[in-house]
Structure formats: structure tokens, C-alpha cells
Amino acid sequence: MSNFRQVRPDNFPPVVKNLIILNVLVWIAQLVFKNQFLTERIALWPVDSPLFEPYQIFTHMFAHSQYGLFHILFNMFMLWMFGKILENVWGAKRFLTFYLLCGIGAAAAHLLIQHFTGGYASVVGASGAIFGVFAAFAMLFPNTEMYIMFIPVPIKAKWVAIGYMAFDLFGGISNVPGDNIAHFAHLGGALTGVIIVLIWNKTNKKTLY
């Protein structure tokens, strides 16, 4: 039996809408507490840091950089663009479960790599969960054509996803000075998303198209 439901597409389904609202409200709260009081407590710190708390594995995915709009705007745009499709296909409960698991998987991957490399910086952002969402979209709709900035021809979603993953793998391995992107969190979220989709579709291969 298929896990997917036939529903009328919603351009702003409830989980995606409420996730965006929550992220924006948390970001505004971060701006209000400019002394880093809030951000310091909800960001994800290394396990061996005195600032680490287990709840940060969950809270970090609702916080964003306070320095400029790009971080939160890009993440929320990606969440809306691809998340609404998955929520319409899976339903609210399954999509929310998927999203949170991808965020937790991203945190686990980041903490593991950080433990072995000796990094001490904190991380914030929904990017890990959103990369899981995009990876799932690329698996379920691999031949969807997308237009990428500065590239004049459409590219299929599966190739865009592979390109993003290759970029993050290179960025994570090369460790370029000044690069403040949590590349392995992105990869961890994407890998978690891939594994979940494979499990959910184990007995329903027709959902991959």
C-alpha cells in the first residue's frame, strides 16, 4: 500500500507555514537580545564545550545568523519551495517527522566531525534539515527541471542535488579559512533524508519518478 495521499495541493501547507513563522520569530528574538544571550543558548556547541546542552541538537535548527538577512531568507525560501511539495505528498505529520529527523541527523554529523577535528565554533540554522528536504525532493522528482542563478539552461533536480553535495563535501574537506558554513551538517541532513526516503519507499518503488 502506498504511503502517499491524494490531496489538493496547498501552496502554503500548515507545517511549512508554521515552521517559517517559528524560524522568523526566533530570529527576531535573537535580534532583540543582541548581547548573544539567546543565540548562545540555542546554538549547537561542541559536545566537549561547557556551553553544550543536549536540547541544542533540536533548538539550533530554529536559529539563524543575526548578521544579515541572507541566511534566513535563503533557508525559508528553500523550505517553502521544496517543503510544500513534500508536505502535500506526505501529509503534515509525516513531513514534520521527516524535517525534524533531518535536522537531528545534521546535528549528529556536525558534532561527530567536530569531535574528531577539534572545532569549537557553534552552529545555527535550518540548513541541515532543509538539505534533507531538498535531497528527498530530488529523489522523488529527479527529472524536475530547475533554473540555477547564472546558469542559462535548466538542470534536472537530481544533478543539482549531486552538485550541492559535491560542493559541501569539497568545502568540508578543504577547510578554507574564513568559511563559516557547516558543510558536514548539510551532508548529514541530506544523508538522513536519503535514508528515510529509501526506508519509506522500500515496498513502494513506484513513488520514485
C-alpha positions, 0 to 999 in steps of 0.5 A: 500500500502506498504511503502517499495521499491524494490531496489538493495541493496547498501552496502554503501547507500548515507545517511549512507555514508554521515552521517559517513563522517559528524560524522568523520569530526566533530570529527576531528574538535573537535580534532583540537580545543582541548581547548573544544571550539567546543565540548562545543558548540555542546554538549547537556547541561542541559536545566537549564545550561547557556551553553544550546542552543536549536540547541544542541538537533540536533548538539550533535548527530554529536559529539563524545568523543575526548578521544579515538577512541572507541566511534566513531568507535563503533557508525559508525560501528553500523550505517553502519551495521544496517543503510544500511539495513534500508536505502535500505528498506526505501529509503534515505529520509525516513531513514534520517527522521527516524535517525534524529527523533531518535536522537531528541527523545534521546535528549528529554529523556536525558534532561527530566531525567536530569531535574528531577535528577539534572545532569549537565554533557553534552552529545555527540554522535550518540548513541541515534539515532543509538539505534533507528536504531538498535531497528527498525532493530530488529523489522523488522528482529527479527529472524536475527541471530547475533554473540555477542563478547564472546558469542559462539552461535548466538542470534536472533536480537530481544533478543539482542535488549531486552538485550541492553535495559535491560542493559541501563535501569539497568545502568540508574537506578543504577547510578554507579559512574564513568559511563559516558554513557547516558543510558536514551538517548539510551532508548529514541532513541530506544523508538522513533524508536519503535514508528515510526516503529509501526506508519509506519507499522500500515496498513502494518503488513506484513513488520514485519518478 
